[in-house]
Amino acid sequence: MDRKGQGVKAQAANLCEEIEARAEAEPCANIEPMERDNESLEEHLVKLLAERGMTVTTAESCTGGLIAGTIVNVAGASDVLNEGYVTYSNEAKRRLVGVSAKTLEQFGAVSEQTAREMAAGAANAANANVALSATGIAGPGGGSAEKPVGLVYIGCFVDGEVRVKECRFTGSRRENRERTVEEALKLAVEMISGPDKGIGIG
């Protein structure tokens, strides 16, 4: 590992230690896509970020860049998104966003802990206020009794706080990836807006 990679890893580890960790990931509600004032979720997110002078980044495994790509669909996204990371392999998770080898060995790539470190590490690497992470089993293969197909952990870092959602989707590979994007955007909007100013969905 080069010096840059070592630095990202060390800083991400320190950042994770400073963040107040929650004992368990939050459940992911099974709800239908919704819009706010005729805005898509990605449009609303970009608007919120721009209004607050914030930037966003992503660290994606099972979505393979789809979260960042959805944000880029919005005109003006370049004002809030400077870079993102596709961390499909464990090696990429370690090198690009500083996920610790110990976390990957103990909990696995598909875990709350890894999603948390991906989000915090991406925010640190990109010097962003907000970071979204996704790691899961999109299907159709690769699942187990403990970690079935459709299990996805979504992490969101906002100015020093990290929340993680555990989702269990039941669609096709494409549908599971698209639902992951939707839930990630919702989580970001909720955290940026605050508990009483979100998008009105549970």
ABEGO torsion letter per residue (X at the ends): XBAAAAAAAAAAAAAAAABBBBABBBBBBBBBBBBBGGBBAAAAAAAAAAAAGBBBBBBBBAAGGAAAAAAAABBGAAAABABBBBBABAAAAAAAAGBBAAAAAAAEABBAAAAAAAAAAAAAAAGBABBBBBBBBAOABGBBAABBBGBBBBBBBBGGBBBBBBBBBABBAAAAAAAAAAAAAAAAAAAAAEAAABAGBX
